[in-house]
């Protein structure tokens, strides 16, 4: 094996190990956001699936 390809493999292994450590220990901040009222879903009780699919 060439020396340059061995160095490249070692670099890739180090990057993979660093990525795995980052996945385990990185805790993203929780972002709170408000959904505008126009995106709220209206819930109707007692509606069958046939009623929701028909065009009225």
N, C-alpha and C positions, 0 to 999 in steps of 0.2 A: 504494500500500500504506500502511495506517495505521502510525503510529509504534509503537503498542502491539503490533501483530501482528509488526512487524519485531523488536522487543525480545524477544518470545516466541520467535521463530525462532532468534535468536542464543543465547538461554538453552538451548534444546533442542540446538543444535549444540555448545555448550560441554559440556553433560552427556554427549552421545554421545562426544565426544573424550575426556573424563575417564574414561568407562566403558571405552573401548578401551585407553587407557593402563593402567588398573587391571587389565584382563584380561591384558595382555602382561607386566606387571612384578610382579603379585602372586603370590607363591609361598607357598601354605599350608603350615603345619607338618604333618609326618607324624605321625599319631596311631597308636600301636601298641595293639591291643586283643586280648584272648584270647577265643577262642570256647569256650564251655562244652562239656564232653564230650558232653552230650546232643544237640548239634547236629552232631556229626561224622557223616560219611556212610560207611557200611560199603561196602567194595569187595570184590566177590566175583569171582574169576577164573573164566573158563569158563562164564559164565552167558549164555544167549542172550536176545534181547529177548522171546521168547515166555514164557520162565520168569518174567521180572520182571513181566509184565502179568497172569499168571494168579493167581487167588486160591487159596491152599493152606490 
